[in-house]
């Protein structure tokens, strides 16, 4: 897939080949994080999103039930530990 990045053409992989693995996306309910999560999902990969905003996480769950998600702050070690336990 050919995309433009900062005015230059770049070739983006159609899939990162995450067979049997899960893409973890922080801040995945909006902006770049959301685009990344959707790209992995469209490629058929498993996706887990965490974000600080509970309303945004709940909206994501309703919109894309196949994306696993939770409320967590990636800057807090205790939240990251909880996500990976």
C-alpha positions as a Markdown table, in Angstrom:
| # | Residue | x | y | z |
|---|---|---|---|---|
| 1 | Unk | 0.0 | 0.0 | 0.0 |
| 2 | Unk | 1.5 | 3.4 | -1.0 |
| 3 | Unk | 0.9 | 6.4 | 1.3 |
| 4 | Unk | 2.3 | 9.9 | 1.5 |
| 5 | Unk | 4.2 | 10.9 | 4.6 |
| 6 | Unk | 5.6 | 14.4 | 4.9 |
| 7 | Unk | 5.3 | 14.8 | 1.1 |
| 8 | Unk | 7.2 | 11.6 | 0.3 |
| 9 | Unk | 5.7 | 8.4 | -1.0 |
| 10 | Unk | 6.2 | 5.5 | 1.4 |
| 11 | Unk | 5.2 | 1.9 | 1.1 |
| 12 | Unk | 3.2 | 0.7 | 4.2 |
| 13 | Unk | 3.1 | -3.0 | 4.9 |
| 14 | Unk | -0.4 | -4.5 | 4.4 |
| 15 | Unk | 0.1 | -6.4 | 7.7 |
| 16 | Unk | 2.8 | -6.5 | 10.3 |
| 17 | Unk | 2.4 | -10.3 | 10.4 |
| 18 | Unk | 1.4 | -10.6 | 14.0 |
| 19 | Unk | 0.2 | -14.2 | 13.7 |
| 20 | Unk | -0.7 | -15.4 | 17.2 |
| 21 | Unk | 0.2 | -12.1 | 18.8 |
| 22 | Unk | -1.7 | -9.0 | 19.9 |
| 23 | Unk | -1.0 | -5.4 | 18.9 |
| 24 | Unk | -1.0 | -3.2 | 22.0 |
| 25 | Unk | -2.0 | 0.4 | 21.2 |
| 26 | Unk | -1.9 | 3.2 | 23.8 |
| 27 | Unk | -4.1 | 6.2 | 23.2 |
| 28 | Unk | -6.0 | 4.1 | 20.7 |
| 29 | Unk | -9.3 | 5.8 | 21.0 |
| 30 | Unk | -8.4 | 8.9 | 19.0 |
| 31 | Unk | -6.0 | 10.4 | 16.5 |
| 32 | Unk | -2.9 | 8.4 | 15.4 |
| 33 | Unk | -3.5 | 5.7 | 18.0 |
| 34 | Unk | -7.0 | 5.1 | 16.6 |
| 35 | Unk | -5.7 | 4.9 | 13.1 |
| 36 | Unk | -3.0 | 2.4 | 14.1 |
| 37 | Unk | -5.6 | 0.2 | 15.9 |
| 38 | Unk | -7.9 | 0.3 | 12.9 |
| 39 | Unk | -5.0 | -0.6 | 10.6 |
| 40 | Unk | -4.1 | -3.6 | 12.6 |
| 41 | Unk | -7.7 | -4.7 | 12.9 |
| 42 | Unk | -8.3 | -4.3 | 9.1 |
| 43 | Unk | -5.2 | -6.5 | 8.5 |
| 44 | Unk | -6.9 | -9.2 | 10.7 |
| 45 | Unk | -4.6 | -8.8 | 13.7 |
| 46 | Unk | -5.7 | -9.0 | 17.3 |
| 47 | Unk | -5.8 | -5.5 | 18.9 |
| 48 | Unk | -5.8 | -4.4 | 22.5 |
| 49 | Unk | -6.3 | -0.6 | 23.1 |
| 50 | Unk | -5.8 | 1.2 | 26.3 |
| 51 | Unk | -6.7 | 4.8 | 26.9 |
| 52 | Unk | -7.2 | 7.2 | 29.9 |
| 53 | Unk | -10.7 | 8.2 | 28.9 |
| 54 | Unk | -13.4 | 5.8 | 30.1 |
| 55 | Unk | -16.1 | 7.3 | 27.8 |
| 56 | Unk | -13.8 | 7.0 | 24.8 |
| 57 | Unk | -13.0 | 3.3 | 25.7 |
| 58 | Unk | -16.7 | 2.5 | 26.1 |
| 59 | Unk | -17.4 | 4.2 | 22.7 |
| 60 | Unk | -14.7 | 2.1 | 21.1 |
| 61 | Unk | -16.1 | -1.1 | 22.6 |
| 62 | Unk | -19.5 | -0.3 | 21.1 |
| 63 | Unk | -18.1 | 0.7 | 17.7 |
| 64 | Unk | -15.5 | -2.1 | 17.3 |
| 65 | Unk | -16.5 | -5.1 | 19.5 |
| 66 | Unk | -13.6 | -7.1 | 18.2 |
| 67 | Unk | -11.0 | -4.7 | 19.6 |
| 68 | Unk | -10.1 | -5.6 | 23.2 |
| 69 | Unk | -9.9 | -2.4 | 25.3 |
| 70 | Unk | -9.5 | -1.1 | 28.8 |
| 71 | Unk | -9.1 | 2.2 | 30.7 |
| 72 | Unk | -5.5 | 2.7 | 31.7 |
| 73 | Unk | -2.8 | 5.5 | 31.8 |
| 74 | Unk | 0.4 | 4.3 | 30.0 |
| 75 | Unk | 2.4 | 6.8 | 32.1 |
| 76 | Unk | 1.5 | 5.0 | 35.4 |
| 77 | Unk | 3.4 | 1.8 | 36.1 |
| 78 | Unk | 0.5 | 0.4 | 38.2 |
| 79 | Unk | -1.9 | 0.8 | 35.3 |
| 80 | Unk | 0.6 | -0.8 | 32.8 |
| 81 | Unk | 1.1 | -3.7 | 35.3 |
| 82 | Unk | -2.7 | -4.2 | 35.5 |
| 83 | Unk | -3.1 | -4.3 | 31.7 |
| 84 | Unk | -0.4 | -7.0 | 31.4 |
| 85 | Unk | -1.5 | -9.2 | 34.3 |
